[in-house]
Amino acid sequence: MQHTRNGPQPERGGGSPRVRLWPFAMGLAIALFPFDWLAETWPAFGALFDRVFVTARDHAVGHTTLFCLLGLLALLSLPALAARPILYVALLVPAALAQEALQALFKRQAPGLGDGRDLLYDLLGWCIALGALWLVRQIGLQRAARR
């Protein structure tokens, strides 16, 4: 244990769970926010939204990027998840399902086949995040071994 002015801190993970979880909680709030609804109710945002997400490919890239960032926030907030990929996915699957459900709810539609495809893009984003973290750690280990 290290001692800081806030009291004893664990050697790894630094800080209380609340301090480590807020980035993931913020990312989750952004992922769950109904942007389609905002685009319909706020014309200026809707115009920007329609310019960014023109094609199905743009939509796929958006899902992959959003859930890659959410995955990175999860891995950085809860470092033990990197060694437990099943738990990592189990944490993020409900987030992806909730995101699709909220989008459908705000559109007043039932979830469709496109939502299943979106879940695959979400999974791709999580895999990219996990792979990126693994790669960064491997590079760090190689650099440390050279010293």
N, C-alpha and C positions, 0 to 999 in steps of 0.2 A: 504494500500500500504506500502510495505517496501522500504526503500531507500538503494541502494547499490552504489558502485562506478560507475556502469554502468547506474545509474538513477533509477527512481522508477520501482519497480517490483510488479506484482500482488501477493497477498497473496498465491493463489493456482496456481499450474501449473508452477510456477517459470520460468521466462525467456521469451524471445520473441518467437513468433511462429517458427521462423527460427531455433532457438536453439533446440526446442523440436521436430521438424520434421525431422532433419537430420538422426537420427537412422532409422526411418521408410523409408525415401528416400533411404538410403543405403541398407536396407533389400529388398526393392522393386527392386532396381537395380540388386541385387544378384538373386532374384526370376525370374526376366525377362531375365537374361543372358542365351544365348543358349549353355548350357553345352554339348548337343549332338553334336553340330557343333564343339565345341572346342575339343571334344573327337575324332572327325574325322580328324581335321586338325593338332592336336598335338598328335602324337603317344604315348608319355610318359603319358600324361594325359589320353588318351584313354585307355591305359592298366589299369591304376588305376580305372578309371570310370567303366570299364567292370568287375573289381574284386569286386567293391562295389555294383553295381547294376546288380547282376547275374540273379535273379529271378523276377517274377512279384510281389512277396511279398516285395522284397527289393525296388522295384520301388514305391510301395504303401507306404511303411514306409518312403521313401525319400520325397515323396509329402507331406505326413502328417506332417513330421518333419519340412520341409521347410515352410509350411504355418502356422504351429503352431508358429514358431519363428517370421514369418512376422506378425501374429496376435498379438503376445505379443508386438512386436515393435510398432504396431499401437495403442494398448491399453495404452502402456506406454508413447507414444508420444502425444496421444490425450486422456487423461483420461476420458473425458466426454463420449467417445464411450462405456465404460463399462456399463453405464446406458441406452444406446440406441443400443441394439443388432441389430435391423434392419438396422440402419445407419452403424454400424460396418460391417455387411455382405455386405451392399450396397457399401461400400468402397473397400472391398476385392474381390468381384465378378469380377469387371473389371480387377483387377490384375491377377486373375486366368485365365480369358478368354484371356487376353493379353499374358500370359505365354504360354498357349496352342497354340495360334495363332503364336507366334514367333517360338516356337519349330517346328510347322508344316512348317512354311515358310522356316526356315533354313534347314529342311530335304527335302524341295521341295515336300511335300506331302499335301494332304487335311486332315483336322482333321478327326479322326475316332472314333469308339465306345470307344476305350480305353481312349480317351480324356475326354469323359463324366464320365467315371469311375474315372479318375484322379481328376476331379472337385469334386466328392464326397469325395475323400481323402483330398482334400484341405479344404472342409467344415468341415471335421472331425478335421483337424488341428486347424481351427479357433475355433471350439467348445472346444477343449482341452485347448487352450489358454485362452478363456473366463472363463472356469471352473476353471482353475488353478489360475487365478487372483482373482476370487470370493473366492476360498478356502483360499488363502493367506490373503485376506482382512478379512475373517471371523475369522481366527486364530488371526490376529492382534486385532480385536475387542474384542475377548475373553480375550486376554492377557491384553488389556487396561481396561476391566471391572474388572479384578482381582486386579488391582493396587489400 
